[in-house]
Amino acid sequence: MTSDTLQDKQRKLDALARKIVDDKVTPELAEQATQLVFGDGNPNAEVVFIGEAPGKNEDLQGKPFVGASGKFLDEMLEMIGLQRSDIYITNIVKYRPPNNRDPLPAEKKVFLPYLQSQLEVIQPKVVVTLGRHSMNCFLPDLQISKVHGEPKRIKIQYHGAGSMGHGESGSDDSLGLVILPLFHPAAALYNPLQRQTLIDDFATIPLIIKKLTK
């Protein structure tokens, strides 16, 4: 990966962030938020983490996962020999919902094309979904309590939320992804059993990457 290619990817991501603002996506959310929280990290990352929506700290700093959940995430990254600069992290919804409520189905749907475009630019080997909202964007029929830690291979069609889902294996206009559904760090912070489950699931990430690069 040359520096020119890396810069090109970053330019495309920056343009996509501007497009969200220009397109006035979810104006009600945008109006009450401090700023857009688009994403952060390595534009050429092998692993992309996707959460649900920014919280208070993220809204203030303009970066995803910078609160207590983010600290826990950093600790788990360190456990598998990675740091923030190695990965890319974002959310489905790019503005903080009021009072940290769950993102609404309509909000997730309108942001999906932009999330998909992020993935098209980065071309990661693995997409780690954090929490059920994130997982259900890619694997709508599954329950996180049953499939957490189990990698799933899917294809998404380029261009648009309506076409996200399972595509034809021979299609040239689709992006192949390996989805690894994990519990959200926030849910595991104060639940010792779920915390250990998340740590154990997290430990499979390097093994999955190694398998995919063979």
Long-range contacts (C-beta under 8 A, 24 or more apart in sequence): 1-44, 5-44, 6-43, 6-44, 9-43, 9-44, 9-121, 9-122, 10-43, 12-121, 13-38, 13-39, 13-43, 13-118, 13-121, 13-122, 16-114, 16-117, 16-118, 16-121, 19-114, 20-94, 20-111, 20-114, 25-94, 25-110, 25-111, 25-114, 26-93, 26-95, 26-107, 26-110, 26-111, 29-93, 29-95, 29-96, 29-97, 29-98, 29-107, 30-95, 32-96, 32-98, 33-59, 33-95, 33-96, 34-59, 34-60, 34-62, 34-96, 35-59, 35-62, 36-62, 36-94, 36-95, 37-62, 37-63, 37-64, 37-91, 37-94, 37-95, 37-96, 38-90, 38-94, 39-64, 39-88, 39-89, 39-90, 39-91, 39-118, 40-64, 40-84, 40-88, 40-89, 40-90, 41-84, 41-85, 41-86, 41-87, 41-88, 41-89, 42-85, 42-86, 42-87, 42-88, 43-88, 43-121, 43-122, 44-122, 45-86, 45-87, 45-88, 45-122, 45-124, 46-86, 46-87, 46-124, 46-125, 46-126, 46-209, 47-82, 47-86, 47-87, 47-88, 47-124, 47-125, 47-126, 47-127, 47-128, 47-205, 47-209, 48-87, 48-88, 48-89, 48-90, 48-118, 48-119, 48-122, 48-124, 48-126, 48-127, 48-128, 49-73, 49-87, 49-88, 49-89, 49-90, 49-128, 49-130, 50-89, 50-90, 50-91, 50-92, 50-115, 50-127, 50-128, 50-129, 50-130, 50-134, 50-137, 51-89, 51-90, 51-91, 51-92, 51-130, 51-131, 51-134, 51-184, 52-91, 52-92, 52-93, 52-102, 52-103, 52-130, 52-131, 52-133, 52-134, 52-184, 53-91, 53-92, 53-93, 53-94, 53-95, 53-96, 53-97, 53-102, 53-103, 53-107, 53-133, 54-91, 54-93, 54-94, 54-95, 54-96, 55-96, 55-100, 56-96, 56-100, 58-91, 58-96, 59-95, 59-96, 64-89, 64-90, 64-91, 65-89, 65-185, 68-186, 68-189, 69-184, 69-185, 69-186, 69-189, 70-185, 72-185, 72-188, 72-189, 73-185, 76-185, 76-198, 76-199, 76-202, 79-199, 79-202, 79-203, 80-202, 80-203, 80-205, 80-206, 81-206, 82-205, 88-118, 88-122, 88-124, 90-115, 90-118, 91-134, 92-133, 92-134, 92-137, 102-133, 103-133, 108-133, 108-137, 109-161, 110-161, 112-137, 112-161, 112-164, 113-159, 113-160, 113-161, 116-156, 116-158, 116-159, 116-160, 116-161, 116-164, 116-175, 119-156, 119-175, 119-177, 120-158, 120-175, 123-175, 124-177, 125-178, 125-208, 125-209, 125-212, 125-213, 126-151, 126-178, 126-179, 126-180, 126-205, 126-208, 126-209, 126-212, 127-177, 127-178, 127-179, 127-180, 128-180, 128-182, 128-205, 129-179, 129-180, 129-181, 129-182, 130-182, 130-183, 130-184, 130-185, 131-183, 131-184, 131-186, 131-187, 132-184, 134-184, 135-179, 135-181, 137-164, 138-164, 138-177, 138-179, 139-179, 139-181, 140-165, 142-181, 144-181, 144-183, 147-181, 148-181, 148-182, 148-183, 148-197, 148-201, 149-180, 149-181, 149-182, 149-197, 149-200, 149-201, 149-204, 150-180, 150-181, 151-178, 151-179, 151-180, 151-204, 151-208, 152-178, 152-179, 152-180, 152-181, 153-177, 153-178, 153-179, 154-179, 178-208, 178-212, 180-204, 180-205, 180-208
